[in-house]
Amino acid sequence: MNNDSYYSNAPVIELDQISRGQFISRTYNHLFGAIIAFTLFEVFLFKSGLADGMARAMMGTSWLLVLGGFVLISWVARVAAHRATSMPAQYAALAGYVIGEAIIFVPLLYVANHYAPGAIASAALVTLVGFTGLSAIVFITRKDFSFLRGILMWGGIIAMVLIVAGVIFGFQLGTFFSVAMVALAGGAILYDTDNILRNYPSDRYVAASLELFADVALMLWYVLRLFLSSRR
């Protein structure tokens, strides 16, 4: 067996300590890079004035279309990142996902920036603390969180049904929904971190960073919604 081939395809948990450390370092470096890219792109959109028109256009249309586009982008990016054999394709998937998330966030950030000064920074800090704490639980306890998979799947389906129903029938999803979604994002961080460490091939650190970035973005979205609802 070719050792290089084995080490590029073997699950991370089967590798030696040095190789696992390299995978973890690469994954979180890419996650950090994705967060920085997301932030810089948002700054560009708002500083250039593009965000104003985008926010008004998105808030003036059906959120069902926005969410449908977001789900499509998410699905294509994740499939591409997981199945791509070349690193350029994996990076393209991650970049596309980051850009898609940044566009979806524009109207929420626009509202927060105009009507709740300081809420964005506060939500980002809470998300950072939450993500760090939950990740530490996985690394320190080394417990198997695979049991969360079914809960997360059903929770995600129920959330999408409620979002679509809210758009169609015109009712608001309030504070309790946002709290539940923050909890769902927390569960996703636990599950995905554990799943990455146990099951991901060592050459899929870009896909791993994409999964974690998706969890961070989900938590940030609903933490920010909570801050906005508390200031109304």
C-alpha positions as a Markdown table, in Angstrom:
| # | Residue | x | y | z |
|---|---|---|---|---|
| 1 | Met | 0.0 | 0.0 | 0.0 |
| 2 | Asn | 1.2 | 3.5 | -0.8 |
| 3 | Asn | 1.6 | 5.3 | 2.5 |
| 4 | Asp | 1.0 | 8.7 | 0.9 |
| 5 | Ser | -2.3 | 7.5 | -0.6 |
| 6 | Tyr | -3.4 | 6.0 | 2.7 |
| 7 | Tyr | -2.6 | 9.1 | 4.7 |
| 8 | Ser | -4.5 | 11.3 | 2.2 |
| 9 | Asn | -7.7 | 9.1 | 2.3 |
| 10 | Ala | -7.7 | 7.5 | 5.8 |
| 11 | Pro | -10.1 | 8.9 | 8.4 |
| 12 | Val | -8.3 | 11.4 | 10.7 |
| 13 | Ile | -8.9 | 9.2 | 13.7 |
| 14 | Glu | -6.7 | 6.5 | 12.2 |
| 15 | Leu | -3.7 | 8.7 | 11.7 |
| 16 | Asp | -0.8 | 9.3 | 14.0 |
| 17 | Gln | -0.8 | 12.3 | 16.3 |
| 18 | Ile | 1.3 | 14.5 | 14.1 |
| 19 | Ser | -0.9 | 13.9 | 11.1 |
| 20 | Arg | -4.1 | 14.5 | 13.1 |
| 21 | Gly | -2.6 | 17.8 | 14.4 |
| 22 | Gln | -1.8 | 18.9 | 10.9 |
| 23 | Phe | -5.3 | 18.2 | 9.7 |
| 24 | Ile | -6.8 | 20.1 | 12.7 |
| 25 | Ser | -4.5 | 23.0 | 12.1 |
| 26 | Arg | -5.3 | 23.2 | 8.4 |
| 27 | Thr | -9.1 | 22.9 | 9.1 |
| 28 | Tyr | -9.2 | 25.8 | 11.6 |
| 29 | Asn | -6.8 | 27.9 | 9.6 |
| 30 | His | -9.1 | 27.6 | 6.7 |
| 31 | Leu | -12.1 | 28.3 | 8.9 |
| 32 | Phe | -10.4 | 31.5 | 10.2 |
| 33 | Gly | -9.6 | 32.5 | 6.6 |
| 34 | Ala | -13.3 | 32.0 | 5.6 |
| 35 | Ile | -14.5 | 34.1 | 8.5 |
| 36 | Ile | -12.0 | 36.9 | 7.6 |
| 37 | Ala | -13.0 | 36.7 | 3.9 |
| 38 | Phe | -16.7 | 36.9 | 4.9 |
| 39 | Thr | -16.0 | 39.9 | 7.1 |
| 40 | Leu | -14.0 | 41.7 | 4.4 |
| 41 | Phe | -16.6 | 41.0 | 1.8 |
| 42 | Glu | -19.3 | 42.5 | 4.0 |
| 43 | Val | -17.2 | 45.5 | 4.7 |
| 44 | Phe | -16.7 | 46.0 | 1.0 |
| 45 | Leu | -20.4 | 45.7 | 0.3 |
| 46 | Phe | -21.3 | 48.3 | 2.9 |
| 47 | Lys | -18.5 | 50.7 | 2.3 |
| 48 | Ser | -19.1 | 50.7 | -1.5 |
| 49 | Gly | -22.9 | 51.3 | -1.0 |
| 50 | Leu | -23.8 | 48.1 | -2.7 |
| 51 | Ala | -25.3 | 46.7 | 0.4 |
| 52 | Asp | -28.1 | 49.4 | 0.5 |
| 53 | Gly | -29.5 | 48.4 | -2.8 |
| 54 | Met | -29.1 | 44.7 | -2.1 |
| 55 | Ala | -30.8 | 45.0 | 1.3 |
| 56 | Arg | -33.8 | 46.9 | -0.1 |
| 57 | Ala | -34.2 | 44.5 | -3.0 |
| 58 | Met | -34.0 | 41.4 | -0.8 |
| 59 | Met | -36.3 | 42.8 | 1.9 |
| 60 | Gly | -38.8 | 43.7 | -0.8 |
| 61 | Thr | -39.1 | 40.2 | -2.2 |
| 62 | Ser | -40.2 | 36.9 | -0.8 |
| 63 | Trp | -37.9 | 35.4 | 1.8 |
| 64 | Leu | -38.9 | 32.1 | 0.4 |
| 65 | Leu | -37.0 | 32.9 | -2.8 |
| 66 | Val | -34.0 | 34.1 | -0.8 |
| 67 | Leu | -33.9 | 31.0 | 1.4 |
| 68 | Gly | -34.4 | 28.7 | -1.6 |
| 69 | Gly | -31.4 | 30.3 | -3.3 |
| 70 | Phe | -29.4 | 30.0 | -0.1 |
| 71 | Val | -30.3 | 26.3 | 0.3 |
| 72 | Leu | -29.3 | 25.6 | -3.3 |
| 73 | Ile | -26.0 | 27.4 | -2.9 |
| 74 | Ser | -25.3 | 25.5 | 0.3 |
| 75 | Trp | -26.1 | 22.1 | -1.2 |
| 76 | Val | -24.0 | 22.7 | -4.3 |
| 77 | Ala | -21.0 | 24.0 | -2.3 |
| 78 | Arg | -21.1 | 21.2 | 0.3 |
| 79 | Val | -21.4 | 18.5 | -2.4 |
| 80 | Ala | -18.6 | 20.0 | -4.4 |
| 81 | Ala | -16.3 | 20.4 | -1.4 |
| 82 | His | -16.8 | 16.8 | -0.4 |
| 83 | Arg | -16.6 | 15.1 | -3.8 |
| 84 | Ala | -14.0 | 17.3 | -5.5 |
| 85 | Thr | -10.7 | 15.5 | -6.0 |
| 86 | Ser | -8.7 | 18.7 | -6.8 |
| 87 | Met | -7.9 | 21.3 | -4.2 |
| 88 | Pro | -8.9 | 24.2 | -6.6 |
| 89 | Ala | -12.4 | 22.7 | -6.8 |
| 90 | Gln | -12.6 | 22.4 | -3.0 |
| 91 | Tyr | -11.5 | 26.0 | -2.6 |
| 92 | Ala | -14.0 | 27.2 | -5.2 |
| 93 | Ala | -16.7 | 25.5 | -3.2 |
| 94 | Leu | -15.6 | 27.2 | 0.0 |
| 95 | Ala | -15.3 | 30.6 | -1.7 |
| 96 | Gly | -18.8 | 30.2 | -3.3 |
| 97 | Tyr | -20.3 | 29.3 | 0.0 |
| 98 | Val | -18.7 | 32.2 | 1.8 |
| 99 | Ile | -19.9 | 34.7 | -0.8 |
| 100 | Gly | -23.4 | 33.1 | -0.7 |
| 101 | Glu | -23.6 | 33.5 | 3.0 |
| 102 | Ala | -22.3 | 37.1 | 2.9 |
| 103 | Ile | -25.1 | 38.0 | 0.4 |
| 104 | Ile | -27.8 | 36.4 | 2.5 |
| 105 | Phe | -26.5 | 38.3 | 5.6 |
| 106 | Val | -26.8 | 41.7 | 3.9 |
| 107 | Pro | -30.4 | 42.6 | 4.9 |
| 108 | Leu | -29.9 | 41.4 | 8.5 |
| 109 | Leu | -26.7 | 43.3 | 8.9 |
| 110 | Tyr | -28.3 | 46.3 | 7.2 |
| 111 | Val | -31.1 | 46.4 | 9.8 |
| 112 | Ala | -28.7 | 45.8 | 12.7 |
| 113 | Asn | -26.4 | 48.5 | 11.5 |
| 114 | His | -29.1 | 51.1 | 11.2 |
| 115 | Tyr | -31.4 | 50.3 | 14.2 |
| 116 | Ala | -29.3 | 48.5 | 16.7 |
| 117 | Pro | -25.7 | 49.9 | 16.9 |
| 118 | Gly | -23.3 | 47.6 | 18.6 |
| 119 | Ala | -25.5 | 44.5 | 18.1 |
| 120 | Ile | -23.3 | 43.1 | 15.4 |
| 121 | Ala | -20.2 | 43.2 | 17.5 |
| 122 | Ser | -22.0 | 41.8 | 20.5 |
| 123 | Ala | -23.5 | 38.9 | 18.4 |
| 124 | Ala | -20.1 | 38.1 | 16.9 |
| 125 | Leu | -18.5 | 37.9 | 20.4 |
| 126 | Val | -21.3 | 35.7 | 21.7 |
| 127 | Thr | -20.9 | 33.4 | 18.7 |
| 128 | Leu | -17.2 | 33.3 | 19.1 |
| 129 | Val | -17.4 | 32.3 | 22.8 |
| 130 | Gly | -20.1 | 29.7 | 22.0 |
| 131 | Phe | -18.2 | 28.1 | 19.2 |
| 132 | Thr | -15.0 | 28.0 | 21.2 |
| 133 | Gly | -16.7 | 26.5 | 24.2 |
| 134 | Leu | -18.6 | 23.9 | 22.3 |
| 135 | Ser | -15.5 | 22.9 | 20.3 |
| 136 | Ala | -13.5 | 22.6 | 23.5 |
| 137 | Ile | -16.1 | 20.2 | 24.8 |
| 138 | Val | -15.5 | 17.9 | 21.9 |
| 139 | Phe | -11.7 | 18.1 | 22.1 |
| 140 | Ile | -11.5 | 17.7 | 25.9 |
| 141 | Thr | -14.2 | 15.1 | 26.5 |
| 142 | Arg | -13.7 | 13.1 | 23.3 |
| 143 | Lys | -17.2 | 11.8 | 23.6 |
| 144 | Asp | -19.1 | 10.5 | 20.6 |
| 145 | Phe | -21.8 | 13.0 | 19.5 |
| 146 | Ser | -23.0 | 11.0 | 16.5 |
| 147 | Phe | -26.4 | 10.6 | 18.3 |
| 148 | Leu | -27.1 | 14.2 | 17.5 |
| 149 | Arg | -27.4 | 13.5 | 13.8 |
| 150 | Gly | -31.0 | 12.4 | 13.9 |
| 151 | Ile | -31.9 | 15.3 | 16.2 |
| 152 | Leu | -30.2 | 17.8 | 13.9 |
| 153 | Met | -31.9 | 16.4 | 10.7 |
| 154 | Trp | -35.4 | 16.6 | 12.2 |
| 155 | Gly | -34.7 | 20.0 | 13.8 |
| 156 | Gly | -33.5 | 21.3 | 10.4 |
| 157 | Ile | -36.6 | 20.0 | 8.6 |
| 158 | Ile | -38.9 | 21.4 | 11.2 |
| 159 | Ala | -37.1 | 24.8 | 11.0 |
| 160 | Met | -37.4 | 24.9 | 7.2 |
| 161 | Val | -41.1 | 24.0 | 7.4 |
| 162 | Leu | -41.7 | 26.8 | 9.9 |
| 163 | Ile | -39.8 | 29.3 | 7.8 |
| 164 | Val | -41.7 | 28.4 | 4.6 |
| 165 | Ala | -45.0 | 28.5 | 6.5 |
| 166 | Gly | -44.1 | 31.9 | 8.0 |
| 167 | Val | -43.4 | 33.2 | 4.5 |
| 168 | Ile | -46.6 | 31.7 | 2.9 |
| 169 | Phe | -49.0 | 32.6 | 5.7 |
| 170 | Gly | -47.4 | 35.8 | 6.9 |
| 171 | Phe | -46.7 | 35.0 | 10.6 |
| 172 | Gln | -43.6 | 36.0 | 12.4 |
| 173 | Leu | -41.1 | 33.5 | 13.9 |
| 174 | Gly | -40.3 | 35.1 | 17.3 |
| 175 | Thr | -37.8 | 34.9 | 20.1 |
| 176 | Phe | -38.4 | 31.3 | 21.0 |
| 177 | Phe | -37.7 | 30.2 | 17.4 |
| 178 | Ser | -34.4 | 32.1 | 17.4 |
| 179 | Val | -33.4 | 30.5 | 20.8 |
| 180 | Ala | -34.2 | 27.1 | 19.4 |
| 181 | Met | -32.1 | 27.8 | 16.3 |
| 182 | Val | -29.2 | 28.9 | 18.4 |
| 183 | Ala | -29.5 | 25.6 | 20.3 |
| 184 | Leu | -29.7 | 23.8 | 16.9 |
| 185 | Ala | -26.5 | 25.5 | 15.8 |
| 186 | Gly | -24.8 | 24.6 | 19.0 |
| 187 | Gly | -25.7 | 20.9 | 18.4 |
| 188 | Ala | -24.4 | 21.2 | 14.9 |
| 189 | Ile | -21.1 | 22.5 | 16.1 |
| 190 | Leu | -20.8 | 19.5 | 18.5 |
| 191 | Tyr | -21.8 | 17.0 | 15.9 |
| 192 | Asp | -19.7 | 18.4 | 13.0 |
| 193 | Thr | -16.6 | 18.8 | 15.1 |
| 194 | Asp | -16.8 | 15.2 | 16.3 |
| 195 | Asn | -17.7 | 13.9 | 12.9 |
| 196 | Ile | -14.8 | 15.7 | 11.3 |
| 197 | Leu | -12.3 | 14.3 | 13.8 |
| 198 | Arg | -13.7 | 10.8 | 13.5 |
| 199 | Asn | -14.7 | 10.3 | 9.9 |
| 200 | Tyr | -13.2 | 12.9 | 7.5 |
| 201 | Pro | -10.4 | 11.9 | 5.2 |
| 202 | Ser | -7.2 | 13.8 | 5.9 |
| 203 | Asp | -7.4 | 15.5 | 2.5 |
| 204 | Arg | -10.8 | 17.0 | 3.1 |
| 205 | Tyr | -9.8 | 19.8 | 5.5 |
| 206 | Val | -11.3 | 22.4 | 3.1 |
| 207 | Ala | -14.6 | 20.6 | 3.3 |
| 208 | Ala | -14.3 | 20.4 | 7.1 |
| 209 | Ser | -13.7 | 24.1 | 7.3 |
| 210 | Leu | -16.8 | 24.7 | 5.2 |
| 211 | Glu | -19.0 | 22.6 | 7.5 |
| 212 | Leu | -17.7 | 24.5 | 10.6 |
| 213 | Phe | -18.2 | 27.9 | 8.8 |
| 214 | Ala | -21.8 | 26.9 | 8.1 |
| 215 | Asp | -22.3 | 26.2 | 11.8 |
| 216 | Val | -20.7 | 29.5 | 12.8 |
| 217 | Ala | -22.9 | 31.4 | 10.3 |
| 218 | Leu | -26.1 | 29.7 | 11.5 |
| 219 | Met | -25.3 | 30.6 | 15.1 |
| 220 | Leu | -24.4 | 34.2 | 14.3 |
| 221 | Trp | -27.6 | 34.7 | 12.3 |
| 222 | Tyr | -29.9 | 33.7 | 15.1 |
| 223 | Val | -27.8 | 35.3 | 17.9 |
| 224 | Leu | -28.0 | 38.6 | 16.0 |
| 225 | Arg | -31.7 | 38.1 | 15.6 |
| 226 | Leu | -32.0 | 37.7 | 19.3 |
| 227 | Phe | -30.1 | 41.0 | 19.9 |
| 228 | Leu | -32.3 | 42.8 | 17.4 |
| 229 | Ser | -35.5 | 41.5 | 19.0 |
| 230 | Ser | -34.3 | 42.5 | 22.5 |
| 231 | Arg | -33.8 | 46.2 | 21.3 |
| 232 | Arg | -37.2 | 46.6 | 19.7 |
